[in-house]
């Protein structure tokens, strides 16, 4: 039997932001069970962590696969440790497939320290991207594991009606569409049918390249971003050299028990 928590991230209210399941473990169980638990939860990510000598080993699973980096489930895992399991320090370290990631507690706000990723323009797959989004784009960029499509206005991002079967053909973890915001610095949406996540409500890891990109365009290092999905969320960002500080709030929605034979 295992305890599981469901945490709404990048939100100050339950039913907002991006929900993630978090399962603390005393030791690792077989990977096929980790994947089955994530599939059963059917959330964009389920996180599992185990205590190590220095920090915690953290892994993330979508309903179909293990992924290299997930922001909102890292935030959720830190919330569980800080506010439910009474982790005593104000900074904790997760060891992950993307290297060590630290999270700092600042009152109720949590701050993740992630590597900044650059983007490069590409002319590949533009037609497929426009067919998948149903809109014309002004630029397409390779961004880490993803493709970043840029448009001129927030309204264009909001009116996307994604064709997931087309987006799934793209050779990327997912497709992000972003534009300047009307009341915030920029907005975005994330589509990842390739990894079993048709649309992710708030994608922390995408801001490792969105933040540096928009910091350069807007000429500022402190940014406020909204992901304008059906469960919108707010992401506070600070670009510092080759790092991105990603800040957000969380709310616990549910605590339950998992029974495995």
CORWO-V552066 format. One record per pair of residues at least 4 apart in sequence whose ideal C-beta (glycine too) atoms are under 6 Angstrom apart, sorted by the first residue. I is the first residue (numbers start at 1). J is the second residue. D is the distance in whole Angstrom. If there is no record, write none. Layout:
# CORWO-V552066
i->I j->J d->D
i->I j->J d->D
This chain:
# CORWO-V552066
i->1 j->257 d->6
i->1 j->259 d->6
i->2 j->23 d->6
i->2 j->258 d->4
i->4 j->21 d->6
i->4 j->23 d->5
i->4 j->256 d->5
i->4 j->258 d->5
i->5 j->22 d->5
i->5 j->80 d->5
i->5 j->255 d->5
i->6 j->19 d->6
i->6 j->21 d->5
i->6 j->253 d->5
i->6 j->254 d->4
i->7 j->20 d->6
i->7 j->76 d->4
i->7 j->79 d->5
i->7 j->250 d->5
i->7 j->252 d->6
i->8 j->14 d->6
i->8 j->17 d->5
i->8 j->19 d->5
i->8 j->251 d->5
i->8 j->253 d->5
i->9 j->17 d->5
i->9 j->18 d->5
i->9 j->20 d->6
i->9 j->72 d->4
i->9 j->75 d->5
i->9 j->76 d->5
i->9 j->250 d->5
i->10 j->17 d->4
i->10 j->18 d->6
i->10 j->202 d->4
i->10 j->233 d->3
i->10 j->235 d->6
i->10 j->248 d->4
i->11 j->16 d->3
i->11 j->17 d->3
i->11 j->233 d->5
i->12 j->249 d->5
i->14 j->251 d->5
i->14 j->253 d->5
i->17 j->202 d->5
i->17 j->233 d->4
i->18 j->72 d->4
i->18 j->201 d->4
i->18 j->202 d->4
i->18 j->233 d->6
i->19 j->43 d->6
i->20 j->45 d->5
i->20 j->72 d->5
i->20 j->73 d->4
i->20 j->76 d->4
i->21 j->41 d->5
i->21 j->43 d->5
i->21 j->46 d->4
i->22 j->47 d->5
i->22 j->76 d->5
i->22 j->77 d->5
i->22 j->80 d->5
i->23 j->48 d->5
i->24 j->49 d->6
i->25 j->48 d->6
i->25 j->50 d->5
i->28 j->50 d->6
i->29 j->33 d->5
i->34 j->48 d->6
i->34 j->61 d->6
i->35 j->61 d->6
i->37 j->46 d->6
i->38 j->46 d->4
i->38 j->61 d->4
i->38 j->63 d->6
i->39 j->63 d->5
i->41 j->46 d->5
i->42 j->63 d->5
i->44 j->197 d->4
i->44 j->200 d->5
i->45 j->60 d->5
i->45 j->62 d->6
i->45 j->70 d->5
i->45 j->73 d->4
i->46 j->61 d->5
i->47 j->60 d->5
i->47 j->73 d->4
i->47 j->77 d->5
i->48 j->59 d->5
i->49 j->56 d->4
i->49 j->58 d->5
i->49 j->77 d->6
i->50 j->57 d->5
i->51 j->56 d->6
i->52 j->57 d->5
i->55 j->93 d->4
i->55 j->95 d->6
i->56 j->94 d->5
i->57 j->95 d->5
i->58 j->77 d->6
i->58 j->94 d->4
i->58 j->96 d->5
i->60 j->67 d->5
i->60 j->70 d->4
i->60 j->73 d->5
i->61 j->66 d->5
i->62 j->195 d->5
i->62 j->196 d->5
i->62 j->197 d->5
i->63 j->196 d->4
i->64 j->196 d->3
i->65 j->195 d->5
i->68 j->97 d->5
i->68 j->98 d->5
i->69 j->98 d->4
i->69 j->205 d->5
i->70 j->205 d->6
i->71 j->204 d->2
i->71 j->205 d->4
i->72 j->202 d->6
i->72 j->204 d->5
i->74 j->112 d->6
i->75 j->110 d->6
i->75 j->248 d->6
i->78 j->82 d->6
i->78 j->103 d->4
i->78 j->110 d->5
i->79 j->83 d->6
i->79 j->250 d->4
i->80 j->84 d->5
i->81 j->85 d->5
i->81 j->87 d->4
i->82 j->87 d->5
i->82 j->105 d->5
i->87 j->92 d->6
i->90 j->105 d->5
i->91 j->102 d->6
i->91 j->104 d->5
i->92 j->103 d->6
i->93 j->100 d->6
i->93 j->102 d->5
i->94 j->101 d->5
i->95 j->100 d->6
i->96 j->101 d->6
i->102 j->113 d->5
i->103 j->110 d->6
i->103 j->112 d->5
i->104 j->111 d->5
i->106 j->111 d->6
i->108 j->249 d->6
i->109 j->247 d->6
i->111 j->245 d->5
i->111 j->247 d->5
i->112 j->246 d->5
i->113 j->243 d->6
i->113 j->245 d->6
i->114 j->208 d->5
i->114 j->244 d->5
i->114 j->246 d->6
i->116 j->212 d->5
i->116 j->242 d->5
i->116 j->243 d->6
i->116 j->244 d->5
i->117 j->144 d->4
i->117 j->208 d->5
i->117 j->209 d->4
i->119 j->141 d->4
i->119 j->143 d->4
i->119 j->148 d->6
i->119 j->209 d->5
i->119 j->213 d->5
i->120 j->142 d->5
i->121 j->141 d->6
i->122 j->140 d->6
i->122 j->142 d->5
i->125 j->129 d->6
i->125 j->170 d->6
i->126 j->140 d->5
i->129 j->140 d->6
i->129 j->149 d->5
i->130 j->136 d->6
i->130 j->137 d->6
i->131 j->166 d->5
i->132 j->163 d->5
i->132 j->166 d->4
i->132 j->167 d->4
i->133 j->160 d->5
i->133 j->177 d->6
i->134 j->161 d->5
i->135 j->156 d->5
i->137 j->149 d->4
i->137 j->151 d->6
i->138 j->150 d->5
i->139 j->150 d->4
i->140 j->149 d->5
i->141 j->148 d->4
i->143 j->148 d->4
i->143 j->209 d->4
i->144 j->209 d->6
i->145 j->173 d->4
i->146 j->172 d->5
i->146 j->173 d->5
i->146 j->174 d->5
i->146 j->176 d->6
i->147 j->172 d->5
i->147 j->175 d->5
i->148 j->176 d->5
i->149 j->177 d->5
i->150 j->178 d->6
i->151 j->156 d->4
i->151 j->179 d->5
i->153 j->179 d->6
i->154 j->179 d->5
i->154 j->181 d->5
i->154 j->182 d->5
i->154 j->187 d->5
i->157 j->177 d->5
i->157 j->179 d->5
i->157 j->187 d->5
i->157 j->189 d->6
i->158 j->228 d->6
i->162 j->167 d->6
i->162 j->191 d->5
i->164 j->168 d->6
i->164 j->193 d->4
i->164 j->198 d->5
i->167 j->175 d->5
i->167 j->191 d->5
i->167 j->193 d->6
i->168 j->193 d->4
i->168 j->194 d->5
i->170 j->175 d->6
i->173 j->195 d->6
i->174 j->190 d->6
i->174 j->191 d->6
i->174 j->192 d->3
i->175 j->191 d->5
i->176 j->188 d->6
i->176 j->190 d->5
i->176 j->206 d->5
i->177 j->189 d->5
i->178 j->186 d->6
i->178 j->188 d->4
i->178 j->210 d->6
i->179 j->187 d->6
i->180 j->186 d->6
i->181 j->185 d->6
i->181 j->186 d->5
i->181 j->187 d->5
i->184 j->224 d->5
i->184 j->226 d->5
i->185 j->214 d->6
i->185 j->223 d->4
i->185 j->224 d->5
i->186 j->214 d->5
i->186 j->225 d->5
i->187 j->226 d->5
i->187 j->228 d->5
i->188 j->227 d->5
i->189 j->229 d->6
i->190 j->200 d->4
i->190 j->203 d->4
i->190 j->206 d->5
i->191 j->199 d->5
i->192 j->197 d->4
i->192 j->200 d->6
i->193 j->198 d->5
i->199 j->229 d->6
i->201 j->229 d->5
i->201 j->231 d->4
i->202 j->227 d->5
i->202 j->233 d->3
i->204 j->246 d->6
i->206 j->210 d->6
i->207 j->211 d->5
i->207 j->235 d->6
i->207 j->246 d->6
i->208 j->244 d->5
i->211 j->215 d->6
i->211 j->223 d->6
i->211 j->237 d->4
i->211 j->239 d->5
i->211 j->244 d->5
i->212 j->239 d->6
i->214 j->218 d->6
i->215 j->221 d->5
i->215 j->239 d->4
i->221 j->239 d->5
i->222 j->238 d->6
i->223 j->237 d->4
i->225 j->235 d->5
i->226 j->232 d->6
i->226 j->234 d->6
i->227 j->233 d->5
i->228 j->232 d->5
i->235 j->248 d->6
i->236 j->247 d->4
i->238 j->245 d->4
i->239 j->244 d->6
